[in-house]
C-alpha cells in the first residue's frame, strides 16, 4: 500500500488515540477546564487602592501602563516616597512591571508578611475544618521560608493557589538572564521542595544559576524561578489544552518586556511550561535569544518556524521520560502539536544524558543542566548535541534556524 493510502489511516488512528487519552483524563481526574480559580482579591484590592491613591499631591499612574512609563514615574520619586508606596500598596508595587526591582523585593516582603499573619490566624480558626487549618499551616511555613534573608521575590500573589517568582543573582547588573518556566502542579506550596529538590522551580533555578556560574565564572548572570502563572492542576483537561498556557503566555511576555537593561534572555521551559513558551513565542521581544524546552508535550506549533520567533529553539528529552508516550497531536483545543525533539520540527536537539526522567532535567551533573547553562551564558559552541556532534550547533554565528526556515 502506498504512503498516500496509509497516511489517512495513520491520522485516524492518531486521532482516536488522542481522544482515548482525553477520555482517560476525564475519567481519572475530572473535567478541570471549567473549574475557576479563586479570584485574587487581595491583589485586586491593592490595585484598586493604588488607582485611587496619590503621592506628593499627584495621582498615581494606571498600574496597567506600559512598563517604560511606570519606570519613568518611579524615577521622579524620592527613595522615601518609593518606600511609602511599597508599604501602602505592597501587592500592587510588588507585582508591577516597571517598578524598580529592589522596590518590588521590598514590597513583596511586606505583602508576604501580611499573608503569613493571615495564614497564622487561619491555622487557629475554629470555623475551618482540620484539613483547612493544616493547609493554612503549610502556606504559613512556605511564606516563612520565602521571607528568609537573602531571598529576592520578584512577584507574589496569595490569591487562589498562589503565584510567585524569585530571582537568583543581580537582575539589574546581569549580562545574561535566564527564566525557568515550570509545568503542571506549580503553585505557592510546590514552588520549592525538600524532597526531589530539583523538580520544583526554586531547585531548578538555583541549580541553573550555580551551573551557569560554573561554566562561565566571568559572566554576570541572573536566573528567575517563574511560577507567576496559574498552572494546570494535575494531568486533567487543563493540561490537555492551551487554556492555562494562553494566560501564562501573556504574563511571561509582560515579565520579559519589563526586565531591566538589555541583557539577552533565555527561556528554559519544562513540560507544560513549554506550551506556555510556545504560545508566547510570537509576541516575545527580540531580546529573547533562546527558547529551550525539556520533556515537552508540544509547543502548539508544527515546527520551529511556526513559532514565529527569531530566538534559537532548543529541545531535549530523557530516554526514560514518560512524556514520549503522550500523543504529539493538536485536535482543536486538545493536544499541543508536534514533538519538539523530532527531526521534522527543526529545533536544535541537545543531549539530556543522565537526566532523571521527566522531572530530572535540572539535576546537577547531568548533560541536560550543563547544556542549559551553556545556552544561558551564550556558550553555544560548548553545547553537547543529542546525536550528531555538530548538528545542533551549526550556523550559530548567523541567523537562528527557526528564523531562516
C-alpha positions as CSV (number, residue, x, y, z in Angstrom):
1,X,0.0,0.0,0.0
2,X,1.3,3.4,-0.9
3,X,2.1,6.2,1.6
4,X,-0.8,8.1,0.0
5,X,-3.2,5.3,1.1
6,X,-1.8,4.8,4.6
7,X,-1.5,8.4,5.6
8,X,-5.2,9.0,6.2
9,X,-5.4,5.8,8.2
10,X,-2.5,6.8,10.4
11,X,-4.1,10.2,11.0
12,X,-7.4,8.5,12.0
13,X,-5.6,6.1,14.4
14,X,-3.7,9.1,15.9
15,X,-6.9,11.0,16.4
16,X,-8.5,8.0,18.1
17,X,-5.5,7.5,20.3
18,X,-5.6,11.2,21.3
19,X,-9.3,11.1,22.1
20,X,-8.8,7.9,24.1
21,X,-6.2,9.8,26.2
22,X,-8.6,12.7,26.7
23,X,-11.4,10.3,27.9
24,X,-9.0,8.7,30.3
25,X,-8.1,12.1,31.7
26,X,-11.8,12.9,32.1
27,X,-12.4,9.6,33.9
28,X,-9.4,9.8,36.2
29,X,-9.0,13.4,37.0
30,X,-12.3,15.0,36.2
31,X,-13.2,18.0,34.0
32,X,-10.9,20.7,35.3
33,X,-11.1,23.2,32.5
34,X,-14.3,24.6,33.8
35,X,-13.1,24.9,37.4
36,X,-12.4,28.5,38.1
37,X,-9.6,29.8,40.2
38,X,-10.4,31.8,43.3
39,X,-10.3,35.5,42.5
40,X,-7.1,37.1,43.6
41,X,-9.0,39.5,45.8
42,X,-6.0,40.8,47.8
43,X,-4.1,41.8,44.7
44,X,-7.2,43.4,43.1
45,X,-7.9,45.3,46.3
46,X,-4.3,46.6,46.3
47,X,-4.5,47.7,42.7
48,X,-7.9,49.4,43.3
49,X,-6.4,51.3,46.2
50,X,-3.4,52.3,44.0
51,X,-5.8,53.6,41.3
52,X,-7.4,56.0,43.9
53,X,-4.1,56.9,45.5
54,X,-1.7,59.8,45.2
55,X,1.9,60.8,46.1
56,X,3.0,64.4,46.8
57,X,-0.4,65.6,45.6
58,X,-0.1,63.8,42.2
59,X,-2.4,61.0,41.1
60,X,-0.7,57.6,40.7
61,X,-0.3,56.3,37.1
62,X,-2.5,53.5,35.8
63,X,-0.9,50.2,37.1
64,X,-1.6,48.7,33.6
65,X,0.5,51.4,31.9
66,X,3.5,50.2,29.8
67,X,6.5,49.3,31.9
68,X,8.5,52.1,30.4
69,X,6.0,54.7,31.6
70,X,5.8,53.2,35.1
71,X,9.6,53.1,35.3
72,X,9.7,56.7,34.3
73,X,7.2,57.5,37.1
74,X,9.3,55.9,39.8
75,X,12.4,57.8,38.8
76,X,10.6,61.0,39.7
77,X,10.1,59.9,43.3
78,X,12.5,60.1,46.2
79,X,13.6,56.9,47.9
80,X,11.3,57.8,50.8
81,X,8.3,58.2,48.5
82,X,9.0,54.9,46.8
83,X,9.3,53.1,50.1
84,X,6.0,54.6,51.3
85,X,4.2,53.4,48.2
86,X,5.6,49.9,48.7
87,X,4.3,49.8,52.3
88,X,0.9,51.3,51.4
89,X,0.3,49.2,48.3
90,X,2.6,46.2,48.7
91,X,0.9,43.7,46.3
92,X,0.4,46.4,43.6
93,X,4.0,47.5,43.7
94,X,5.4,44.0,44.2
95,X,3.7,42.8,41.0
96,X,4.1,46.0,39.0
97,X,6.1,45.5,35.8
98,X,8.2,48.7,35.5
99,X,8.7,49.3,39.2
100,X,12.4,49.1,40.3
101,X,13.5,45.5,41.1
102,X,14.7,46.3,44.6
103,X,11.5,48.1,45.4
104,X,9.5,45.1,44.2
105,X,11.5,42.9,46.5
106,X,10.8,45.2,49.5
107,X,7.1,45.4,48.6
108,X,6.7,41.7,48.4
109,X,8.4,41.2,51.8
110,X,5.6,43.4,53.2
111,X,2.9,41.5,51.3
112,X,4.3,38.1,52.3
113,X,4.5,39.2,56.0
114,X,0.8,40.2,55.8
115,X,-0.1,36.9,54.1
116,X,1.8,35.0,56.8
117,X,-0.1,36.6,59.6
118,X,-3.4,35.9,57.8
119,X,-2.5,32.2,57.4
120,X,-1.4,32.1,61.1
121,X,-4.8,33.3,62.1
122,X,-6.5,30.7,59.8
123,X,-4.5,27.9,61.4
124,X,-6.4,28.6,64.6
125,X,-9.7,29.5,63.1
126,X,-12.3,27.1,64.5
127,X,-14.6,27.7,61.6
128,X,-12.2,25.9,59.3
129,X,-12.0,22.1,59.0
130,X,-8.9,20.3,60.3
131,X,-7.8,20.0,56.7
132,X,-8.3,23.7,56.1
133,X,-6.3,24.5,59.2
134,X,-3.5,22.2,58.1
135,X,-3.5,23.8,54.6
136,X,-3.1,27.2,56.2
137,X,-0.2,25.9,58.3
138,X,1.6,24.7,55.1
139,X,1.1,28.0,53.5
140,X,2.3,29.8,56.6
141,X,5.5,27.8,56.7
142,X,6.1,28.3,52.9
143,X,5.8,32.1,53.5
144,X,8.2,31.9,56.4
145,X,10.7,30.3,54.1
146,X,10.2,32.9,51.4
147,X,10.8,35.7,54.0
148,X,14.2,34.4,55.0
149,X,17.0,36.9,54.5
150,X,18.7,36.9,51.1
151,X,15.7,35.8,49.1
152,X,14.5,38.1,46.3
153,X,10.9,37.7,45.5
154,X,10.0,39.5,42.2
155,X,6.3,38.6,42.2
156,X,3.9,37.4,44.8
157,X,0.1,36.8,44.7
158,X,-1.5,34.9,47.6
159,X,-4.9,34.5,45.8
160,X,-6.1,31.1,44.9
161,X,-3.3,28.5,45.0
162,X,-0.7,31.3,44.9
163,X,1.8,32.7,42.4
164,X,5.4,33.6,43.0
165,X,8.7,34.4,41.2
166,X,12.2,34.5,42.7
167,X,15.4,35.9,41.4
168,X,18.9,34.3,41.8
169,X,21.7,36.8,41.2
170,X,21.7,40.5,40.4
171,X,18.9,41.2,37.9
172,X,19.9,44.9,37.4
173,X,23.6,44.1,36.6
174,X,23.1,40.8,34.7
175,X,24.8,40.3,31.3
176,X,22.6,37.2,30.7
177,X,19.2,36.5,32.1
178,X,17.6,33.0,32.3
179,X,13.9,32.4,33.1
180,X,12.7,28.9,34.2
181,X,9.1,28.3,33.2
182,X,7.7,25.2,35.1
183,X,4.8,23.0,34.2
184,X,1.7,21.4,35.9
185,X,1.1,21.5,39.7
186,X,3.1,24.6,40.2
187,X,1.8,27.0,42.9
188,X,2.9,28.6,46.2
189,X,3.2,25.3,48.1
190,X,5.1,23.4,45.3
191,X,7.4,26.4,44.5
192,X,10.1,24.5,46.4
193,X,10.5,21.1,47.8
194,X,12.8,19.4,50.3
195,X,12.5,16.1,48.6
196,X,13.1,15.9,44.8
197,X,14.6,19.4,45.2
198,X,15.4,19.9,41.5
199,X,11.9,19.1,40.3
200,X,10.5,22.4,41.8
201,X,11.0,25.9,40.4
202,X,13.3,27.1,43.2
203,X,15.5,24.0,42.9
204,X,15.6,24.2,39.1
205,X,16.5,27.9,39.0
206,X,19.1,27.6,41.8
207,X,20.8,24.6,40.1
208,X,20.8,26.5,36.8
209,X,22.3,29.6,38.4
210,X,25.1,27.6,40.0
211,X,25.8,25.7,36.8
212,X,25.9,29.0,34.8
213,X,28.5,30.4,37.2
214,X,30.5,27.2,36.9
215,X,30.6,27.1,33.1
216,X,31.2,30.9,32.8
217,X,32.5,32.4,36.0
218,X,33.2,35.8,34.3
219,X,29.6,36.2,33.1
220,X,27.2,38.1,35.3
221,X,24.0,36.0,35.3
222,X,20.6,36.1,36.9
223,X,18.0,33.3,36.9
224,X,14.3,33.7,37.6
225,X,12.2,30.9,39.0
226,X,9.0,32.0,37.4
227,X,5.8,30.4,38.8
228,X,3.8,33.6,38.2
229,X,1.0,32.0,36.1
230,X,-1.9,29.7,37.0
231,X,-0.6,26.3,36.0
232,X,-2.8,23.3,35.4
233,X,-3.5,21.2,38.4
234,X,-2.7,17.6,37.6
235,X,-3.0,15.8,34.2
236,X,-6.6,16.8,33.6
237,X,-8.3,18.8,30.9
238,X,-6.4,22.0,31.7
239,X,-3.1,20.2,30.9
240,X,-4.5,18.8,27.7
241,X,-5.4,22.2,26.3
242,X,-3.7,25.5,25.9
243,X,-6.1,27.5,28.1
244,X,-3.7,27.9,31.0
245,X,-0.8,28.4,28.6
246,X,-2.5,31.3,26.9
247,X,-2.9,33.2,30.2
248,X,0.7,32.3,31.2
249,X,2.0,33.5,27.8
250,X,0.6,36.9,28.4
251,X,2.2,37.1,31.8
252,X,5.5,35.7,30.5
253,X,5.6,38.3,27.8
254,X,4.9,41.1,30.3
255,X,7.7,39.9,32.5
256,X,10.3,39.8,29.7
257,X,9.3,43.2,28.4
258,X,9.7,44.7,31.9
259,X,13.1,43.2,32.7
260,X,15.8,45.8,33.4
261,X,18.6,46.6,31.0
262,X,19.1,45.0,27.6
263,X,20.7,41.6,28.5
264,X,19.8,38.7,26.3
265,X,17.1,36.4,27.8
266,X,17.0,32.6,27.6
267,X,13.8,30.8,28.5
268,X,14.0,27.2,29.9
269,X,10.6,25.7,29.6
270,X,9.8,22.3,31.3
271,X,6.9,20.1,30.4
272,X,3.6,22.2,30.2
273,X,5.9,25.2,30.6
274,X,7.0,24.6,27.0
275,X,3.4,25.0,25.9
276,X,3.4,28.4,27.6
277,X,6.7,29.3,25.9
278,X,5.4,28.1,22.5
279,X,2.2,30.2,22.8
280,X,4.2,33.2,23.9
281,X,7.0,32.9,21.3
282,X,5.5,35.0,18.6
283,X,4.9,38.0,20.9
284,X,8.2,37.9,22.8
285,X,10.6,40.8,22.3
286,X,13.8,40.3,20.2
287,X,16.0,40.2,23.3
288,X,14.8,36.6,23.9
289,X,17.8,34.8,22.3
290,X,16.9,31.2,23.2
291,X,13.8,29.1,24.0
292,X,14.9,25.7,25.3
293,X,12.3,23.0,26.1
294,X,12.7,19.8,28.1
295,X,10.2,17.0,28.4
296,X,7.8,18.9,26.1
297,X,4.3,17.6,25.2
298,X,4.4,20.1,22.3
299,X,4.6,23.9,21.7
300,X,1.3,24.4,19.8
301,X,3.3,24.5,16.6
302,X,4.0,22.1,13.8
303,X,7.7,23.2,13.5
304,X,10.1,25.7,14.9
305,X,9.5,28.2,12.2
306,X,5.8,28.1,13.1
307,X,6.6,29.6,16.5
308,X,7.3,32.9,14.7
309,X,10.3,33.8,16.8
310,X,13.9,34.8,15.9
311,X,15.1,33.0,19.1
312,X,17.1,29.8,18.8
313,X,14.9,26.9,19.6
314,X,16.4,24.0,21.6
315,X,14.8,20.8,22.7
316,X,15.8,17.8,24.8
317,X,14.1,14.7,26.2
318,X,15.5,12.0,28.5
319,X,15.2,8.4,27.3
320,X,13.2,7.5,30.4
321,X,10.8,10.4,30.2
322,X,7.2,9.2,30.1
323,X,6.2,12.3,28.0
324,X,7.5,10.4,25.0
325,X,4.3,8.3,25.1
326,X,1.9,11.2,25.0
327,X,0.4,11.7,21.5
328,X,2.0,14.7,19.9
329,X,-1.1,15.9,18.2
330,X,-3.3,19.0,18.1
331,X,-7.1,18.4,17.6
332,X,-8.9,21.6,18.0
333,X,-8.5,22.6,21.6
334,X,-6.8,19.3,22.6
335,X,-3.2,18.4,22.4
336,X,-0.1,20.6,21.9
337,X,1.2,19.8,18.4
338,X,4.4,18.2,17.1
339,X,7.2,16.7,19.1
340,X,9.9,19.3,19.5
341,X,12.7,16.7,19.5
342,X,11.5,15.2,16.2
343,X,13.7,15.8,13.2
344,X,10.8,17.4,11.3
345,X,10.2,20.0,14.0
346,X,13.6,21.7,13.3
347,X,14.7,22.5,16.8
348,X,18.3,22.1,17.9
349,X,18.2,18.8,19.8
350,X,20.6,18.6,22.7
351,X,21.8,15.8,25.0
352,X,19.9,15.0,28.2
353,X,22.2,12.2,29.2
354,X,21.9,11.2,32.9
355,X,18.8,13.3,33.4
356,X,16.4,11.5,35.8
357,X,13.2,11.0,33.9
358,X,10.6,13.7,33.4
359,X,11.4,15.7,36.5
360,X,15.2,15.4,36.5
361,X,16.5,17.8,33.8
362,X,17.9,20.3,36.3
363,X,19.8,17.7,38.5
364,X,23.4,18.7,38.9
365,X,25.9,16.6,37.0
366,X,23.6,15.9,34.1
367,X,24.2,16.8,30.4
368,X,20.8,18.5,30.4
369,X,21.7,21.0,33.2
370,X,25.1,21.6,31.7
371,X,23.6,22.2,28.3
372,X,21.1,24.6,29.8
373,X,23.9,26.5,31.5
374,X,25.9,26.8,28.3
375,X,22.9,28.1,26.4
376,X,22.1,30.5,29.3
377,X,25.6,32.0,29.2
378,X,25.7,32.1,25.4
379,X,28.5,29.5,25.2
380,X,26.7,27.8,22.3
381,X,29.7,26.0,20.9
382,X,30.1,24.0,24.1
383,X,26.6,22.6,23.9
384,X,26.5,18.8,23.6
385,X,24.1,17.6,20.8
386,X,21.9,14.6,21.3
387,X,23.2,12.6,18.3
388,X,25.3,14.3,15.8
389,X,28.2,16.1,17.5
390,X,27.8,19.2,15.4
391,X,24.2,19.3,14.1
392,X,22.7,21.4,17.0
393,X,25.5,23.9,16.9
394,X,25.6,24.6,13.2
395,X,25.2,28.2,11.9
396,X,25.4,29.7,15.4
397,X,27.2,32.7,14.0
398,X,24.3,33.5,11.6
399,X,20.6,33.7,11.8
400,X,18.9,31.2,14.1
401,X,17.5,28.2,12.3
402,X,13.9,29.0,13.4
403,X,14.1,32.4,11.7
404,X,15.6,31.1,8.4
405,X,13.1,28.2,8.0
